[in-house]
């Protein structure tokens, strides 16, 4: 759109008029009887109008003072034809404004707007402020709730499809940011911990992996409008969640883990610090594990610190971690989560005790202490012998045999005496909390069906928020947007008049 530049006769005259109107309104008789809540709403509405007007007047002032410059495009060709008064709209957190600037072009070429680069305008209508708000709110709750939050903040309505697109755009620099993100200091003796786990997300049919999609197509729906219990199994795609964190070692004993009573002295477990989370529903577990090692090597490039990998016993996870450690020539001690061991012991207890028998609790504690003391094989053997002496049939002793098998298979990763004596963690609470926070709390909203791009974007935004790095990321993203959208269109990747790094 081409138009005359706004008048330069009285810059900010419109802003002064709006402000004067607010002043007169606040001194009028009708506001004297208002409650403070009514006054807040009045000032919120009128204040937004004033801020929008101030922004518009500032943009008009810049338009009237925009100098003519020499513009050379990315092909090295001078764009010598200049036309003033080109306008475009921008939907900001204060409302819609119009940006007026010069257009430069050459014969057969498209318009170049150096002022757009200096302002770092996005290609779409929505400002960076609205885009940032959309990213924050879409990661926090449903798209419907995000749209309502944006409308409350800006007075403007953003559609669901637009929100999904803005959310996807918001994370395009996620991988690049993670490669350069600032590191928190740690002690030379601090333990470096990595952990990973999977969590399913209900997806739209076109976003399922091929085998899952075929299984879903063969199943029947009991209800027309929603999935019933048990029908989600073939509608989910696994998201892989990973965590890297530091902690100062805290030496503990088996007795510290299995306290007899609440009055026992407590040795606090080591506390996770500088947690870094990542998640992906697009990339497989191997890629996420590689990212965990990338982050760990950023923190300890010379491999001088102790590395511990906490797992829940999943064989695939163990294989991936072992392979990645071998590839990078780093010594990683894998520790199976002790809470999972306890779960197996409790199931075994009900093979050897009547349901609800208080003696089962003493039995579990005794066996758990033995496992913590490095006697997993002895516990497995004693469990089998006990089941045999009692004459239990295959069904009755099944849980005891399953537990014994588990302890023997995972024996290489049950070196709890070394872990506790070195002050390392032995539970996967951090990654389980991450799965709950990154995936379940947002992605498992009732009725939600995810597309691949939208799910991936929300996972990444929630990871940034959980890492406390969203603000830093957003600044990085905005700089990259400028280089990508504006500077790349000019010779030597520079926008005339631009001073950004």
Protein Blocks (a to p, Z undefined) as FASTA:
>chain_A
ZZddddfklghklmmmmmmmmmmmmmmmklmmpcfklmmmmmmmmmmmmmmmmmmmmmmm
mmmmmccdddddfkopacfbccehiacddddfkbccdddddddddehiacddfklmmnop
afblbdfklmmmmmmmmmmmcfklmmmmmmmmnopacdfklmmmmmmmmmmmmmmmmmmg
ccddddfkbccddddddddddddfklpcfklmmmmmmpccfbfkbccehilmmmcccddd
ddddddddddddfklmmcfbfkbccddddddehiacdddfkbcfklmmmmmmmmmmmmmm
nopaccddddehiaklmmmmmmmmmmnopacdddddfklmmmmmmmmmmmmpcehiaklm
mmmmmmmmmmmnopmmmmmmmmmmmmmmnopafklmmmmmmmmmmmmmmmmmmcmklmmm
nopafbfklmmmmmmmmmmmmmmgghiacdfklmmmmmmmmmmmmnopmmmmmmmmmmmm
mmmmmmmmpghhiaehiabZZ
